Amino acid sequence: MKIGMNLLLWATHVTEEHYPHLEKIKSTGFDGVEIPIFGGDDAHYQKLRKKLDELQLKSSTVAVATPEASAISPDPKIRKAAAERLKTIVRQSAILGADVLCGPFHQALGVFSGSGPTEEEFKFATDVHREVADEAQRQGVCLAIEFLNRFECYFLNTAAAAAAYVRRVGHPNFKALFDTFHANIEEENLLKAFSENVAEIAHVHVSNNDRGVPGRGHIDFPAIFRVIKSSGYNGWLTIEAFGRALPELVEPTRVWRDFFKQPEEVVTEGYRFIRETWDAV
């Protein structure tokens, strides 16, 4: 098991300005970081990789879909853009040495059709994601698609839906992400949601019920960690928390208030909580 820290707490584009955060994360004890890839060229990520190697930090990456590059769009040009954009992100993930590229790269956040997903949308997305998964396999990266709660998307809302979609895509480099924040909203039983779909799960986000510091809320993390550990899962447990520092994420993540006084609380308290809780179960 590896403990990671998602950099979306500070940035959608990690630059030298954020290197002190990387150093703090390393000194706290984390195994690695989750790097958002929302833009930037290969040279940028080659430079960032050097910093990660210098600090001996491993990495995963995270990306989202956009309205101009959505895998479920009826417009073939937009679907083609989605495939090409994701393949670029896969390549840049490999440059960073990431083993997993995760996120809701199926539809744009907060864009709704007024009904649930259609069979046509599933077909569109499947074709896009199989093509990208082929590139991910060549690059040695596993894709982990994320289900989101119903207030942020409509295409995938539960662990079972994500697992069924993974089976539909049917590619060894295409799996699912289990996020405790979204699961806390959508699942009747978080433990069953994980255990019944573990075969398709390749990545885990440890996220408090309010998006704040893991362990301060009502999610029963000891029970969840016990189920995860007993399943044989040996991947990332990555903290994902959000504040109001990034205007471009405030609206889609619905973060209207502060959940902690300083982001460093998420790093230090969150790491300690995961490490001690995991070791105790």
N, C-alpha and C positions, 0 to 999 in steps of 0.2 A: 504494500500500500504506500502511495506517495501523497503527501499533503501539498496542495498548491494554493496560490492566491491569485484571483482574477484581477487584472490591472484596470478593469473598467471602473473601479472605485475612484480612479484618478484621471483616466484618459481613454479616448478612443484611438489615439495614435501615440504610441510610446516613443519618446525622444530622449535626448540627453538630459533634458529637464527633469525626467522621471527616474534617472539612475539612482538618486538617493533612496527612492522607494525600493528599488531592487536590492540595494545594499541592506536596508532595514529588514526586508523580507528574508534575505539570506541569514542575517545575524540572528533573527528570531528562531530559525530552525527549519524553515520550509524547504521542501525538496525542489520546488520549482514554482513557476509562475504561468498564468494563462494570459497570453498576449492577444489583445484585440487587433484584428486586421480589417480595418475599414478603409484603407487607402495606403499609398506609399509604394515605392518601387523596390526592386530586388536589392539594389545597393543599400537602401535603408535597412533592410532586414539582415543583410550580411553584416553590417556594422553593429546592429543590436545583438546578433548572434555572438560576436566577439565579446561583448560585455557579459552576456549570459555565461559563456565559457569561462571568462575571467573569474566570475563569481561562483562557478560550478553549480549553476542553476539549470535544471531541466525545464522543459516547457511543453505546454499544450497551447492551442490557439482557439479563438472564438470569432465568429463572423455572423452577420445577419443578412437577410434578403432585403432588397430595396424595391420600390415600385417599378423602377426601370429595369430591374433584373430579378424578376419573380418566377420561380419554377412552376407556379400554378396558373400563370397568365394564359388567356386564350390566344394571345398574340405570339406567333412563332418567333418573331424578332426579339421580343422580350425574353422568351424562354431561352433562345440562343445566347442572349446577353447574360442570362443567369448562369448558364453552363460555362461560358468563357470566363466570367468573373470568378466563379468558384474554382475553376481550374487554376487560375492565377493565384488565388488564395491558398490552394493546396501546395502549389510550388513554393510560395513564400513561407508556408508552414514548414515545409521540408528544409528550407534554408535555415530556419530557426532551430531545426532539430526536433520539432514537435512530433510526438507520436499520435496525437489526437487533434482533429479540428472539429470543434463542436459549435452548436448554436441553432437558432431557428432559421436555417437557410432554406426554408420552404416558401414562406410568404412574408410580405412586408408587415412590420409591426403595426397594429392598430388599424389595419385596412380590412374592412368587412364587406361581405356580399349580401348580407341580410338573411342568409340561410347557412346550413352546414356545408361541408365539402361535398363536391359532386364526383361521380365516377370519372368524368372527363378530367377534372382537376387532378385526381389521383394518377390517371394515365399520363397527363402532361408532366407531372412532377417525377414520376417513376422514370420516364425516359431521360430527363435531365440528370437525375441523381445516379442512374446507372452509368451514364457517360462520365460524370465526374468521379464516380467510384473507381472506374478503370484507371483514371489518372492518379487517384489517391493510392491505388495499389502499386503503380509504377514508382511513386514517390515515397512509399513506405509510411503512409499516413492513413489512419483510420478516421472515417467520418462518423460523427456521433450527432444525429439530428435530435433537436430538442422539442418536446411538447411544451406548450405554454398554456396558461389558464385561459378560460373563455373570454376574459376581458381584454386580452392582448392579441388573440388570434382565433381563427376558427378551424384551421386545417387539421391540426393535431392538438388535442387537449388532455389526453390521459396517457399513462404508461402503456396500457393495452393497445391504444390506437397507434402509438409510436412503434410498438413491437410488431403489430400487424403490418404496418407500413414497411418496416425493415424486412420482414419476410417477403413482402410483395416485391421490393427492389431486388432481393435475393442476391446480394453481392457480399463476399467475405470482408470487404473494407467499408461496409455501410452498416452502422449500428445505431443505438439510441443513447441519449443522455437522460439521466434521471435527476431532476432538480427538486429538492425538498420544498421549496417555496411554492412552486406550481402544483406539486403533488398534494401539498397541504390544503390547497383550495379545491382541487378537483377529485381527489380519491376518497372513497369511503374508508379505506384502510391502507395507510402508507406501507405497512409491512408486507401485506399481500400484494400490493401494487408492485413492489420491488421483487419479491420472491417469485411471483408468477411470471415475471417478464425478464428475469435476470439473464436468460440465454441471449437476449438481444441487447443488453445494456453494456456499454463499453466505457462509460464516463459518469461521474457523479458530481453534482454541485451541492455543496453544503450551504444552504441559504436559510436564514431565520425566517419565521413566519411574517415578519414586518420588513424584511430585506436588510435588517441591521446586523448586530453582532450575534453569531451563532451561539446558542446556549442560553440567551437571555429570554427567549420566548417560550411558547407552550409546545413546540414540537418535541416529541420524545426521542431525542437523538440517541440515547443509550440503546433503546430498543431497535432503532433503525440500524445503528452500527452493528448490533449483535446479528441482525439478519444479514447485513452485507458481509460481515466477516464469515459467518457460517456458510454463505453461498460459495465461498472461494474467490470472490471478486478481489483482484489484486491491482486495481488501477488507481486513478487519481481520486482523492477526496479534495475538491477544490472549493475554497470559500468564494461565494459570489455575494457581494453586498453593494448597495447603491446609496449614494448621497445626492446632494443637489449641486455638486460642483460642475457637472456637465450638462449644459442647457439642452443639448441635442438628445439626451437620454431622459431628462426629467419628464417630458410628456409621454413618451411611449411606455416608460416603466411606472408612471403614475406616482412618482416620488415628490410629494408636496411638502414634506416636513423632514426635519433631521431625526435620524434614528440613533445617533451617537454624537458625542461632543467633538471628537477628533477621529479621523480615519485610522490613526494608529491603534485605536482601541480594537478595531476589527482585526488588525494584524496580530497584535500581541495576545489579546484575550481569546480571539478566535482560534489561533494556533494552539494555545495551551488547552483550550476546551477540547478540540479534536484529538490532540495527542493523548491527553489523560483519559478521555472517555473511551477512545479506541483501545487503549492498553488495558482498561478496566473490564471491558465486556468479554 
